Structure formats: C-alpha cells, structure tokens
Amino acid sequence: NPHTVVGVEDVRVVDLVGLGAKVPDVNLEVVEPGPHPGELTMRVHERGAGITQACGSGACAALVAAVRRELSARKATVSLPGGDLVIEWRESDGHVLMTGPVELEWETVLRPELFA
C-alpha cells in the first residue's frame, strides 16, 4: 500500500484534494507534529477514494516518517478526523504496531458459487 507522507505546519490549511490529485497512485498523508513528541495530527487522501476519515497504514507510515525526521517519539498518538490511533515503531524488532478502536461497518454472506 504505497504512501507519501508530507510534513506541514498546519494540516487544516492544506488543499488535500488538489495535492492528492498530483499523486493519484499513492495514499497521501499530511502530518503536523504536535506540541509533544508523542503527538501527531494527520489528514489523508486515499488513492481512488479521496479524503477519508482515517487510514491505519497511513498513520503507521506517518509515524515512521516523523521518527526518521526526529519529529516524533517512536510511540505516538496520531489524531485523525475519524479518531485517534496509537502507533508504535518498536526499536527491538522494527515492527510497527497500531492500537485503536474498531467498528463493524458491514456484514454479508457470499454465495458458494462465487468460489467455484
């Protein structure tokens, strides 16, 4: 899932639709460092979908990019319009962990002949 992460001073003023149109083949995250090393604010424009309320893999990419630029601690709360996620990039094994709320959006049963 390709991502482009752009650091900005204020995520609210970014023309996310216009910027997202310039990179249509990737998810675009604009990220603002918080007042503390464990806080980031993010907005996302997902490829093929436009502006969305949240993106878990994008929040993970944003945290890793912020850590690499020394703008964040390795564990931070990433605030998105759809809610907060806690992302941790573990130094011990390089794994990126995401913690946050989940919600069932849709449920269905697929017909067996679809798999024939």
C-alpha positions, 0 to 999 in steps of 0.5 A: 500500500504505497504512501507519501507522507508530507510534513506541514505546519498546519494540516487544516490549511492544506488543499488535500484534494488538489495535492492528492490529485498530483499523486493519484497512485499513492495514499497521501498523508499530511502530518503536523507534529504536535506540541509533544513528541508523542503527538501527531495530527494527520489528514489523508487522501486515499488513492481512488477514494479521496479524503477519508476519515482515517487510514491505519497504514497511513498513520503507521507510515506517518509515524515512521516518517516523523521518527526518521525526521526526529519529529516524533517519539517512536510511540505516538498518538496520531489524531485523525478526523475519524479518531485517534490511533496509537502507533508504535515503531518498536526499536527491538524488532522494527515492527510497527504496531497500531492500537485503536478502536474498531467498528463493524461497518458491514456484514454479508454472506457470499454465495458458494458459487462465487468460489467455484 
